[in-house]
Amino acid sequence: MTNDKEPSPVRLSTGLIFLMAFACGAMVANLYYAQTLIDEVGPEIGLSKSLAGTIVSLTQLGYGLGLFLLVPLGDLFQNRRLALLTTAGTFLGTLGIAFSRGPASFLAASVVTGVCATGAQILLPLASHLSAPERQGRIIGQIMSGLLGGIMLARPLASFMAETFGWRSVYFLSAALMALIGFALALTLPRRIPPGKKSYGAILWSMLSLAKTYRQLRLRSIYQAAMYMAFNLFWTAAPLVLLRQFHFSQNGVALFALAGAGGALVAPVAGLLADHGKSHLSTLVAHLLLVFCFLAAGGAVAARSVVAFVGTALLLDAAIQLNQITSQKIVFEISDEARGRVNSVYLTTMFAVGASGSLIGSATFEAGGWQLAMGIGAAIGAISLGVFLLCDREEAK
């Protein structure tokens, strides 16, 4: 017989919370490894410089596809099994990337990796479901710290390893991590059978209905999709200008990426502003900061100032995090019952649209250099700012 009741909350051990946080970070890191490597990977697998951005874009498009098609399965099927299947799929995808010899095999494996990396978005709500109400906030915060750590460390780790062992070593390491994580989750992860009786088609249709019904969900998805597009554009073009114009090594690019990732530390400030009803101000500041960063990055490279360049990268990451946390607080408040599906709509839009930034970044850099790429990034931010000023309201929830 099917168990139609939610399992009673359990006291998740510190070790299991750490494992879930580490697993989320390691899975999501696969979306960002290639951002500092496209100048090495592209020529070796036979991709032209103008199309090298697809190395990153297809992984992230796969993630967007998985958010829409796989994550909702958490409302239908046994969650532990789903988490293990996505971990196994990520293992196979990263191994496929590591062994690829041409663009077709590399890009196909990248899509598989992206789709299955959405296991992170299965583990996160699973932890919430299994936790007692008084501990949910703390546990979600701890696991999100692991996910954010994976994003912050992916680019510098990839550059350091590529410099020492070659770019394929990054994906061999990731595959090994996925195998170890899968084994550990199989031993320790509790089971959860969701109580819902909706069909898969009904779940997907309800997500489209949510997007149609809630204006703030649509607007917040647009803002963050534009910001994520600009973010990917910057971090695809930045390693290229560092390698070619500043003559950095991959280790130098890694240090640059590590310094820029410090902007993610704005997360607690963003949460505090959102909790105090300053969402409108936070969104405005994030957009203005985004446009300023692209304009300033163009000037920093023209002046050949590495310090100023690092500063723009740090502020750019801060702007993305400021808007991300503000937006997620707003969309999470839309519906308690459909929180997972609302989040899936938001994140799917963000990744599906934002993934194109990597392709735009490599194409514009090859066509017109750094200044053209930064001009396009500033334009993306300005368009999103215009939508915000015209369509949003401070009192909107």
N, C-alpha and C positions, 0 to 999 in steps of 0.2 A: 504493500500500500504506500501511496505517496504521503509524505509528511507535509501537511498544509500549514503548519505553524512555524514561525520563526524560532530558531534555536535560542535557548536561554543565553543571555550574555555570559561570557566566560572571562576569567581573569587571564588575559594574555600575558605571558611571561616577558620579562625584559629581553631575554634572548630571542624570542619569537618576534617581538616588535622590531628589534635591531635587524633581524634577518629580513623581514618584510620591507623595512626601510632601505636596506642595502640592495635587495632585489629590485625595488622600484627604480633606484638610482642607476643600477647597472643596466636595466632594460632601456630606460629613456636615454642614457648616454649614447646608445647606438645611433640616435638621430643626429648627433652632433660631431662624432669622430671625424667624418669626412670633410668638415668645413675648413680645416686647416691643411688638408691633404690633397685637394683637387689638382694642384700643380704637379704632383707626383703621380697620382693615380691615373689621371686623364691620359697622358701620353703612353703609359704602360699598357692600358687596356684598349687603346685605339680610339679614344674620344677626342674630337677637336676641342680647341680651347674655348670656343664660343658655346659649346654644348656641355662643357665639363660640369656646369652647375647642376645638371640632371643627376649627378652622383648623390647630391644631398637632397634635391627636390623629390626624387622618387621614393626615398626612404620615408620622408615626411608625408608625402601623399599616401603612402601605404599606411602610415600611422593614422592619418585622417580616415582612411577607408576602414581600418580596424575599429576606430572609435565608433563609427556608425554601424558597422555590421557585427562586430564581435562583442563589444562591451555590453550592449543590451542583453546579450545571452545570459548575463549574470542575474537577470530577473526571471530566467527560465530554467537554467540547469545548475547542477551541483557545482558550487563555486570552486572548491578545491581542485576538482578535475579540470575545470576550465583554466585555472591558473597554471596547472602543470602542463597542459597542452600548449598554452601560449609560450611558456618557458622553453619547452622542447622545440617549438617552431622558431623561436629566436636563436636557439643554439644551431639549428640547421641553416638558418638564413645567414648568420655570421660566418659559419664554416664555409658556406657557398661563396660568400664574398672573398674570403681568404684564399680559396682555391681557384677563383675565376681567372680566365685567361683572355677574355674578350668582353666587349661592352654588353652584349646580350645577356651572358651569364651573370655578369656583375650587377647589372641593373635589375634583373629578375630576382636575384638573391636579396638585393636592397629592398625591393617591394615586400618580399616575404618577411624580412627582418622588421620593417616598419609596421606591417600589419600585426605581427605577433608581439612586438614590444608593447602593445596596448595591454598586455598582462599587468602592467603597473596600475592601470585604471580599473583592474579587476581586484587586485590586492587591496587597494586603498579603501573602497567601499566595503569589502569583506571585513577588514579590520574594524570599521565603524559598526557593522552589523553585529560583530562578535563581542563588542565592548559594552560594559555597563555605561549607562547614560552619563554618569558623573565623571567618567574617564575618557569619553569619546574625543573631546576636544584636544586633550593632551596627546592621545595616541595618534590622532590624525596629524597633529602638528609634528610629532616625531617622525612619522613616515614621510610627510611632505619635506622635512629637512633632508632626508636621504635622497628623495627624488631631486630636490634642488641641488644637492651636492653632486649628483651625477651629471646634471647639466653644466654646473660650474667647472667641473674637473675634466670633462670629456675632451675639450679642445686642447688644453695643455698636455694632458696625458697622451693624446694621439700624436702631438708634435714631438714630444720627448721620445716616445717609442719609435716613431718613424725615423728620427735622426740617428738612433742607435741601432735599431734592428730592422728597419724597413717598414713600410706602411702595412704590409700584410700581418705583421706581428700584432698590430692593434686588434685585428679581428680574430686572430687565433686566441689572444688573451680573452677577448669577449666571449668566444665560444666556450673556453674553459670555465669562465665564471658562470655562464648559463648552465653548464652541466653540473657544477658544484651546487649552485642555487637550486636547481631542479631536484637534485638528490636530497638536499636539506629540507626543502618544502614538502617533499613526499613523506619525509619522516615526521615532520612536526606540525604541518598546517591542519587546523581543524576543518571538519566538513560543515557545509551549510547548504541546505536545500531551500530555495526560495519558495514562498507561499503562493506567489501569483499564478493564476491560471490562464493569463492572456497568451494568445498564440504569438509566434515570432513576427508574423505579418502585422498583427495588431500593435505590438510593441513599436515596430518601425513606423507605422502610420501615426501612432500617438506622438512620436518625436516630431514629425512634420506638423502635426496639429499644434503642438506646443510652440513651435517657431512662428506659426501663423497667428496664434492667440496673443502672445506676450511681446509687446513692442520693445520693452527693455532687453529682452533676450536677443532680438534681432539687432538692436543698436549696439549692444555690448559685444556681440559676435563680430559686427563690422569693425568696431574700433580695434579690437585685439587682433583680428585677422590682418588689418592694415599694418599694425605695429609689428606683428610677427613677420610679415612680408619684408618690411624695412629692416628688421633685425637680421633676417637671413641674408638680405642683400649686403648689408654691411660686413657680416662675418664671413661671407664668401669672397668679397672683394678685398677686405683688409689683409688677409694672409698673402694675396697676390702682390699687393703694393709693397708689403714688407719684404717679401722675397726678391722682387724684381727691382724696386727703386731704392730701398734701404739696405738691400743685400744682407738681410737677416738669414741665419740658419734656421732650421726647424726648431731648435732649442730656443732661439730668440723669439720666434713666433709663439712658442709655448709660454714663455714668460709674459709676453704681451697679452695673450689670452687670459692668463691667470690674473694679471693685474686688472684687466677689464672686467673680469667676472666678479670683482669686488662690488660692483654696482648692485648685485643681487642682495647685498646686506641691507638694502633699503626696505626689505620686506616687513620687518616689524613696524617701521614708521608708517608704511602704507596701511597695514592692518589697524593701527591706532587711529589714523585719519578716518578710515572707513567706519570704525566703531563710533566715532564722534560725529557722524553725519556729514563728513566733508568729502563725499564721493564726487560731487560736481567739481569742487576745487582740485581734487587729486587728478581727475581726468583731464582737466584743462592744463594743469602743470605738466602732466605726462606728455601731452601732445606738443606743447610749446617747447619742452625740453628735447623732444625727438627731432623737431625741425631744426632747432638750434644746433644740435649735435652733428647733423649731417652737413650743415653749412660750415661749422667750425672744423669738422674733420677735413673738408676740402682745403681750408686755410692752413691747417696744421701740416698736411703733407706738402703743400706748396712751399711752406716755410721750412720744411724738413725738420720739424720739431717733434721728436719722439715723445717727449713729456706731454705736450699738448695733445698729441694723438692718443696716448693712453688715457688722458683725461676725458676725451670725447667718448672713447669706448666705455669707460666706467659710467659716465652719465647716461649713455644710451641704454646700457643694461639696467640702470636704475629706473629710467623712464618706462621700460617694458615691464619691469616688476611692479612698479607703482600702479600702472593701468591694469595689469593682470589680477592683482590681489583685489583691487577695487571692484573690478568687473565680476570676479567670481563671488565675492560677497553678495553683490546685487542679484546675480542669477540664482544663487543658492537659496535666496529668500523668496523666489517666485513660487515654488511649490515644494513643500516637505515630502509629499507623497511621490512626486516625480523627480526628485532631486537628481538621481542618477541620469535620467534621460535628458533633463535640462542641461546638465553638465556635458553630456555626450553631444548634444546639439551645438553647444558653445565651442567645445574643443574640436569637434569635427570641422566646423566652419573655420576656426582659427588655423588648423593644420592644412586643410584642403586649399585654402586661399593663400595662406602664408608661405607654403612650401614653394610657390612660384618665385619667391624672392631670391632663392639661390640661383635659379636659372637666369633671372633678370640681372643679378649681380655679376655673374661671369660673362654674360653676353654684352652688357653695357661696358664693362671694364675692357673687354677685348675690342669693342667698337670705338670707344671714345676715351678710354682711360679712367682714372680715378675721379676726375672732376665730373664727368658725365654720370658715373655711378652714384656719386653723392648728390648730384642734382636730382636724379630720379628718386632717391631715397627721401630727400626733402619734400619733393612733390607729393609722394605717397602720404607723408605725415600731414602736409597742408590740406590735402583732400579730406582725410579723416577728421582733421580739426574743423574743417568747414561743415562737414556732416554733423559733428557734435554741436557746433554753435547754432546751426539752423534747426536741428531736429530734437535736441535734448532739452530738458528742463531741470533746474536745480531741485525741484520738489519731487521729481520722478523717482520711483522706487523700483 
